Structure formats: structure tokens, C-alpha cells
Amino acid sequence: MSDFLKFKNDINAIEVTAELLGEVMDMYAAMPPDERLIFEMRAMRVLQLLAKQGHDANRGMVAMTITIRLMALDAVLEDSQLQGWVLPGPEPGLTFVHGDLLKAAAEEPLIEGPEGHPSFVPSSFRRRVLQIAAARGGA
């Protein structure tokens, strides 16, 4: 059993908002490129952001949830059917994502993907994105 499977249910039980995922993505984008590539630097920045916002209880698990949801989002964005929801960023490694993708990433259950990496079920994720877009009148 992978490490991810051991705490997947705990991660799925923690709620994070699309706005918070977006804030963290913006924070990552503002980091110097050499720091952005270091997991520990990104993790430290997420913990600092959560502390600044007053997330004292369970801050470590919330930070882990954010990190894992963004990793899963990155994995699911390889799906060619989602390419219309993203735009290339100003430099390699940076991508602009539609807010509906962030909302789906905040809501969709995490699974263990290939090689033990966190992911979303691609077909379910696509459906959720379309439902979110339809609900706001934009599908």
C-alpha cells in the first residue's frame, strides 16, 4: 500500500476552497523560479500563508491537502479534453487555469493515480468542470 493510500481519506475529508488553491498557485508563480522547483520551499510558503490567514488548527494537514490537490490538478491537466481551460503562462512551468478547474480541484475526490501519485478520475473531473461551468451559465 502506498503512502498516499494510507491518508487519502483524511485528505479528502479536509475542505479547501478554490480561492485558497488559487492564492497558493499565485504565490507559487511569484516565487523565484529556482525556489519554485524545491518542494520544501513551496511547502514552507504554504504554511506561512496559512499562518498569516489564521489557520492554526490542523495547519499541516491543510497545507498537505492543498499541495496534494494541486499535484492532482497538474496531473489531470495532461488530459487533452481540458486544454481549452488552460493558457500558457509567461514562462515555462507556469500555466493560467480557469477558475472552474480550481473549483473542481477543491471538490473532486482524490485517488491514487499511476505510480502512486495523487490524481482525480479524469472523466469525473471533466464532468464536474462542465457542471460547475453550466451552473454559472458558462458551459
C-alpha positions as CSV (number, residue, x, y, z in Angstrom):
1,M,0.0,0.0,0.0
2,S,1.4,3.4,-1.0
3,D,1.9,6.2,1.5
4,F,-0.8,8.2,-0.3
5,L,-3.5,5.5,0.2
6,K,-2.7,5.5,3.9
7,F,-4.0,9.0,4.4
8,K,-6.2,9.6,1.3
9,N,-9.4,9.6,3.3
10,D,-8.0,12.1,5.8
11,I,-7.0,14.4,2.9
12,N,-10.4,14.0,1.2
13,A,-12.1,15.0,4.4
14,I,-10.4,18.3,4.6
15,E,-12.1,21.1,2.8
16,V,-10.2,23.8,0.9
17,T,-11.7,26.4,-1.3
18,A,-11.0,27.1,-4.9
19,E,-9.9,30.6,-3.8
20,L,-7.3,29.2,-1.5
21,L,-6.0,26.9,-4.2
22,G,-5.8,30.0,-6.5
23,E,-3.9,32.0,-3.8
24,V,-1.4,29.3,-3.4
25,M,-0.9,29.0,-7.2
26,D,-0.4,32.8,-7.4
27,M,2.1,32.5,-4.5
28,Y,4.0,29.8,-6.4
29,A,4.1,31.9,-9.5
30,A,5.5,34.8,-7.6
31,M,8.4,32.7,-6.2
32,P,11.8,32.9,-7.8
33,P,12.0,30.1,-10.4
34,D,14.8,28.3,-8.5
35,E,12.8,28.3,-5.3
36,R,9.6,27.2,-7.1
37,L,11.2,23.9,-8.1
38,I,12.0,22.9,-4.5
39,F,9.2,21.1,-2.7
40,E,10.3,22.2,0.7
41,M,10.3,25.9,-0.3
42,R,6.8,25.7,-1.6
43,A,5.6,23.8,1.5
44,M,7.2,26.4,3.8
45,R,5.4,29.2,1.9
46,V,2.1,27.4,2.1
47,L,2.5,27.0,5.8
48,Q,3.4,30.7,6.2
49,L,0.4,31.8,4.1
50,L,-2.0,29.6,6.2
51,A,-0.5,31.0,9.4
52,K,-0.9,34.6,8.1
53,Q,-4.6,33.8,7.3
54,G,-5.1,32.4,10.9
55,H,-5.3,28.7,10.0
56,D,-3.9,27.5,13.3
57,A,-5.8,24.2,13.9
58,N,-4.6,21.4,11.6
59,R,-2.4,23.8,9.5
60,G,-0.1,21.0,8.5
61,M,-2.9,18.8,7.1
62,V,-4.5,21.7,5.3
63,A,-1.1,22.5,3.7
64,M,-0.7,18.9,2.7
65,T,-4.3,18.9,1.3
66,I,-3.6,22.0,-0.8
67,T,-0.3,20.6,-2.1
68,I,-1.8,17.2,-3.0
69,R,-4.9,18.8,-4.7
70,L,-2.6,21.0,-6.8
71,M,-0.4,18.0,-7.7
72,A,-3.6,16.1,-8.8
73,L,-4.7,19.1,-10.8
74,D,-1.4,19.2,-12.5
75,A,-1.7,15.5,-13.4
76,V,-5.2,15.8,-14.7
77,L,-4.4,18.8,-16.9
78,E,-2.5,16.4,-19.1
79,D,-5.9,15.4,-20.4
80,S,-6.3,16.8,-23.9
81,Q,-10.0,17.4,-23.3
82,L,-9.1,20.0,-20.6
83,Q,-6.7,22.0,-22.7
84,G,-9.3,24.6,-23.6
85,W,-9.4,25.5,-19.9
86,V,-5.8,26.5,-19.6
87,L,-3.4,29.1,-21.1
88,P,0.4,29.0,-21.1
89,G,1.9,31.3,-18.6
90,P,4.7,33.9,-19.1
91,E,7.5,31.3,-18.5
92,P,7.9,27.6,-18.7
93,G,6.2,25.8,-15.8
94,L,3.6,28.5,-15.3
95,T,0.0,27.9,-16.5
96,F,-3.1,30.0,-16.2
97,V,-6.0,27.8,-15.3
98,H,-9.7,28.7,-15.4
99,G,-11.4,29.2,-12.0
100,D,-13.8,26.3,-12.8
101,L,-10.8,23.9,-12.8
102,L,-9.8,25.2,-9.3
103,K,-13.3,24.7,-8.0
104,A,-13.4,21.1,-9.4
105,A,-9.9,20.5,-7.8
106,A,-11.2,21.7,-4.5
107,E,-14.3,19.4,-4.6
108,E,-13.4,16.3,-6.6
109,P,-12.3,13.2,-4.5
110,L,-8.6,12.4,-4.7
111,I,-7.5,9.0,-5.9
112,E,-4.2,7.3,-6.2
113,G,-3.1,7.6,-9.9
114,P,-0.3,5.9,-11.8
115,E,2.8,5.2,-9.9
116,G,1.2,6.1,-6.6
117,H,0.8,9.8,-7.4
118,P,-2.4,11.7,-6.4
119,S,-4.9,12.3,-9.1
120,F,-8.5,12.7,-9.9
121,V,-10.6,10.4,-12.1
122,P,-10.3,12.3,-15.4
123,S,-13.8,11.6,-16.7
124,S,-15.4,12.5,-13.3
125,F,-13.2,15.7,-13.1
126,R,-14.3,16.7,-16.6
127,R,-17.9,16.2,-15.8
128,R,-17.5,18.3,-12.6
129,V,-15.9,21.1,-14.5
130,L,-18.7,21.1,-17.0
131,Q,-21.3,21.0,-14.2
132,I,-19.6,24.0,-12.5
133,A,-19.5,25.9,-15.7
134,A,-23.1,25.1,-16.6
135,A,-24.3,26.2,-13.1
136,R,-22.7,29.6,-13.5
137,G,-24.0,29.8,-17.1
138,G,-20.7,29.4,-18.9
139,A,-20.6,25.9,-20.4
